[in-house]
Amino acid sequence: MEIDNFLVICPSNKWGTKEKAALRDIGVLSTSGKKVSFVCTKDSFLHLKSKKYKIDIIPCRYSVISKLFDTKFYYFIKEVVRNGNYSVIHTFDFYSLYPLSYLLKQRKSVALFFSFYGQSLPYRMGLIHKLFLGRVDQVVTLGEELPRKISRSVNLPERRIVGLGGGISVEKNKMLDGKRPYNSLILGGIVPADKEKVDFLVTLFDALLPMTSMVSKILPSKDFQLYLFSERPWRQRVIFEHLKNFLWEKGVEDMVHFKEIGMSCEEEAIIQCDIWIGLETNSCIAFDLLYGLCLEVPTLASRSPSTSSIAGKASPLLKTFAGGDSRELRSKFSEILSDFSKKKSKKASSEEIYSEHNLDKYSEDLMSIYSRALERRARAMRKGT
């Protein structure tokens, strides 16, 4: 079924997996020639990044919808829906589902989608939640494990929840560009834009000095360094001064370097590193981990259902450790160093991950579920139900 008019909704001031997923989806729709309207928070990082696409951007003042039924947001989105002849409405905000479900009760031809990327959900779902969620055609998430978790949380059957790939687009030959210094071994990670306290980095910093000793022992010709990347200017971030003081207290300030990637994607940071570490802390696989794996960069990540689900396919590229356990982090880092010294091949693992998470496959799968949902709605309307 031909679909032409989409409304995508993601009000947020943050810049994490959810926001990057929304940007990816509007990119998929825009490059497919679809008409896209995009509701996002005015002057947010997401608003800024979305301007590169030829879409209708509808800025709003909401950065979070925290109530079951936000009256002001309801009147705002009511106006947006009324002024657009949308075939599909796709939201990335759980609490926007309630006003949307209410508005779409009489618009039975419109398909409603919700994308879940590690956001917190209400702990207990009452009858009112179930009534509104019944209007949702499909919940979309990343990977194989989250659909079961979401099904238990929101009381929806698993057939209404689909796990897609990451929609990653990488240039496989970029690792040959020689951007890494030959005499250094560089561990890198992106400090999430919404993190302004150092507590989530304590595990990594506790492991730095032992990691240095491991590198000296296993790869004596290499000098160990840590690159911390930011997608916002470091000097504009509250965490910057806290980090510098914390590093000085730990005695590791000389081996840590602060880098900025600005509007570039994660790929530009990863190709500068020998080993990548994921610093996102939500329950979903972060996109930088997928980029690292697809670019054949050994990757460290805290253990979660999502990272565990791909660890087998990604071995020996991906090593997972218990969050907060610096001892296990050091152990997994040592395993990666040993793989370096043995020159263990990583190509097969990388290709398997890329075949599952590449952008072409994701685009095809996404458009297919949109089409199937609209066909189901069209059949139901013909039957008069």
HUWOZI-V797300 format. One record per backbone hydrogen bond with DSSP energy under -1.0 kcal/mol. NH is the residue of the N-H (numbers start at 1). CO is the residue of the C=O. Records with the same first field share a line. If there is no record, write none. Layout:
NH->CO, CO
This chain:
6->35
7->88
8->37
9->90
10->39
20->16
21->17
22->18
23->19
24->20
25->21
26->22
27->23
28->24
29->25
30->26
31->27
33->30
34->29
35->4
37->6
38->56
39->8
40->58
42->60
44->41
48->44
49->45
50->46
52->49
53->50
55->53
56->36
58->38
60->40
74->70
75->71
76->72
77->73
78->74
79->75
80->76
81->77
82->78
83->79
86->84
87->5
88->5
89->111
90->7
91->113
92->9
97->94
100->96
101->97
102->98
103->99
104->100
105->102
110->107
111->87
113->89
114->138
115->91
116->140
130->126
131->127
132->128
133->129
134->130
135->132
136->133
137->112
138->112
139->160
140->114
141->162
143->164
149->145
150->146
151->147
152->148
153->149
154->150
160->157
161->158
162->139
164->141
168->357
174->171
176->173
177->174
184->181
185->223
187->225
188->275
189->227
191->229
195->192
201->198
202->199
205->201
206->202
211->207
212->208
213->209
214->210
215->211
216->212
217->213
218->214
219->215
222->219
223->183
225->185
226->255
227->187
228->257
229->189
230->259
236->233
237->234
240->237
243->239
244->240
245->241
246->242
247->243
248->244
249->245
250->246
252->247
255->252
257->226
259->228
261->230
264->261
268->265
270->266
271->267
272->269
273->270
274->186
275->186
276->298
277->188
278->300
290->286
291->287
292->288
293->289
294->290
295->291
296->293
297->292
299->317
300->276
301->319
303->321
308->304
309->305
314->310
317->314
319->299
321->301
325->322
329->325
330->326
331->327
332->328
333->329
334->330
335->331
336->332
337->333
338->334
339->335
340->336
341->337
342->338
343->340
344->339
350->346
351->347
352->348
353->349
354->350
355->351
356->352
357->353
358->354
359->168
362->358
363->359
364->360
365->361
366->362
367->363
368->364
369->365
370->366
371->367
372->368
373->369
374->370
375->371
376->372
377->373
378->374
379->375
380->376
381->377
382->378
383->379
385->380
